[in-house]
Amino acid sequence: MKAVNVVLSILILLLAAASAVFSYFLFEKRSQMVEGWKKMATTINQSAKEMDKGSGTKVGDALTVEALSHENYAELDQKLAQLTTQSRALVKQRDELASALRRIGSIVEMKNVPQEKNLKEMTTYSTAKDDVVNGAGDLISNRNKIVDRIVSSARANLNLTLDSNKLRAADQSELERFANRMNQFGKERRDFESALTEIYRQCNGQGALNFSGNFTGELNKVKQAVNAMKGKLDEANRTIAARNQEIQRQNNQIKQLNGQLDTAKKNLDEKVYQLESLRDVLGLNKDEKIPMPWKPGSPEARKMVVGRVVDVSSKYGFITIDLGTESTVPQQLGNKVGNVNIAMAPGLEMIVSRGDLEVPASEFITKVKITKVDKSCSIAEPFGEENGTVEIGDKVWFDIK
């Protein structure tokens, strides 16, 4: 029994020692857990304060280390809910800002607008944000360059001074001034182009003008047309000067001709007197027309010719006719008769016919060509179609229609 008690006493002692050891370890763990809880509360408080910065919230003031102490465990759910709400609000704000930045990138017409996820993710948002900022900066820079160029161009070409600051602010009155001057300039240019087109047309320019393309080229066409017209004008002036000289020369000639005309009138009066005298000589009345004397060798004279074959040479093939350089035909002039020379000459062609009928109704024999002419006779050779042999006494005449 004594031994059992000793054993039990030893066991109790061991259990008491073990309990003391375990109590020590448990207290140590509790201390570590309390310290860890405090660190967690501190981190939560710091996180809340960081999220409060610039956010307009005061969650960090509510989530103090003391408020998050393990001693206030019962209120933790209510207090920590504020951190969750703040986190969700920040995430929503981040998402909206990312979406807004992306829309801004699209509005400023960036070549590569960042993806929305790149504006949200921690590792990429900074670069994506800088891209949008740079894109907006490029837009502003381009706008300023455009405004500056408009201002300088308006001053140089439109005689218009614009306020660049007002243009950047899209001031309506300043824009209206620019628009009105541009409209006026456009009208002035259209009027100018219309005038150039009319000048080009008046100068006989070839083709239509199109000033909407190469204005300088079209203007050169007008210049060329004007220069060409000026050349023609100079030529016309020279021609006019020459014509004026010619007119002066002709005026002088007219004066001379007037003098000659006066002389001719005097001669005409004399000729009229002579004609009237001839009318009396020819026994013509005043109402009768004085016949025009035939000219030597004229068709009228040769039409009256009727010669005869006086010799035929069968050996040499020629004939002799009784017409020569002194042969004439009579022309009745009033009560007078004039003799007109028939002007026989080598090369003339005549008809040979036979019979009692008048020429050309008499019988055709052949044609002959005069080869030699004497005072009273001529030698001729037959040619062409023959209707018999030429005989002495055959008629010889000219075929005058």
Long-range contacts (C-beta under 8 A, 24 or more apart in sequence): 34-70, 37-69, 37-70, 38-65, 38-69, 40-68, 41-65, 41-68, 41-69, 44-68, 44-80, 44-83, 47-83, 48-82, 48-83, 48-86, 51-86, 51-87, 51-90, 52-86, 55-86, 55-89, 55-90, 57-86, 57-89, 59-83, 59-86, 94-120, 95-120, 98-125, 101-128, 101-129, 101-132, 102-132, 104-132, 104-135, 104-136, 105-131, 105-132, 105-135, 108-135, 108-136, 108-138, 108-139, 109-139, 110-135, 143-168, 144-168, 150-178, 154-178, 154-181, 157-185, 158-182, 158-185, 196-222, 199-225, 199-226, 200-225, 202-229, 203-228, 203-229, 204-228, 204-229, 279-334, 281-334, 281-336, 282-333, 282-334, 282-335, 282-336, 283-334, 283-335, 283-336, 284-334, 288-334, 290-334, 291-331, 291-332, 291-333, 291-334, 293-331, 293-333, 293-338, 293-340, 294-331, 294-340, 295-340, 296-340, 296-341, 296-342, 296-343, 297-341, 297-342, 297-343, 297-345, 298-340, 299-400, 300-331, 301-329, 301-331, 301-340, 301-341, 301-342, 301-343, 302-329, 302-342, 302-398, 302-400, 303-398, 303-400, 304-329, 304-330, 304-331, 305-329, 305-342, 305-397, 305-398, 306-359, 306-395, 306-396, 306-397, 307-350, 307-395, 307-396, 307-397, 308-392, 308-393, 308-394, 308-395, 308-396, 309-352, 309-390, 309-391, 309-392, 309-393, 309-394, 309-396, 310-377, 310-392, 311-392, 312-389, 312-390, 312-391, 312-392, 317-381, 317-382, 318-371, 318-379, 318-380, 318-381, 319-352, 319-368, 319-379, 319-380, 319-381, 319-382, 319-390, 320-377, 320-378, 320-379, 320-380, 321-350, 321-377, 321-378, 321-380, 321-396, 322-376, 322-377, 323-377, 323-378, 323-396, 324-373, 324-374, 324-375, 324-376, 324-377, 324-378, 325-373, 325-374, 325-375, 326-375, 326-376, 327-376, 344-370, 344-373, 344-378, 345-370, 345-373, 346-370, 346-371, 346-372, 346-373, 348-398, 349-399, 350-380, 350-396, 350-397, 350-398, 350-399, 351-396, 351-397, 351-398, 351-399, 352-382, 352-390, 352-394, 352-395, 352-396, 353-394, 353-395, 353-397, 354-388, 354-391, 354-394, 354-395, 359-395, 359-397, 360-397, 360-399, 362-395, 363-387, 365-389, 365-390, 365-394, 366-390, 368-396
